[in-house]
Amino acid sequence: MNITPLDIQQQQFKGKMLGGLDPNDVDAFLQIVAAEMETLIRENTELKEQGRKVALQLEELSQREVTLRETMLAAQKISEEMKANAQKEAKLIVSEAELKGERIVADAENRLLQLQNQIHDTRRQKTQFESNLKSLLEAHLKLLSLDESA
């Protein structure tokens, strides 16, 4: 059974026996007990409300912590993915550069071979031209020699 401050204030005691309690003292004490009980009930209610608020704050903080952890994990995962993608992209760029370099070297070697062939052909043509010119000059010299002797 719950006793309220009002129950204490309204409490009546039965008749007075010889040597019983002074009703004024009893009433005064009951007033003090009722006031103290009222204070305690108010404090208890306030503490319960504070406890409820703290529990709500704790729940909110717990939810924030979960969200923060999930966010941190997601950020870490994204960071790792970005790092992996950057490494893949760097390898791809290096591979493409190596391939391009190899093509440039191969093209240069082909161009060198072409130029060497052109030089060889030009030398051959020069030699052939010199030989033909020499033959032509000798033929003209013979013709001139024949003309002079005749």
HELIX and SHEET records of a PDB file:
HELIX    1   1 PRO A    5  GLN A   10  1                                   6    
HELIX    2   2 PRO A   23  SER A  149  1                                 127    
END                                                                             
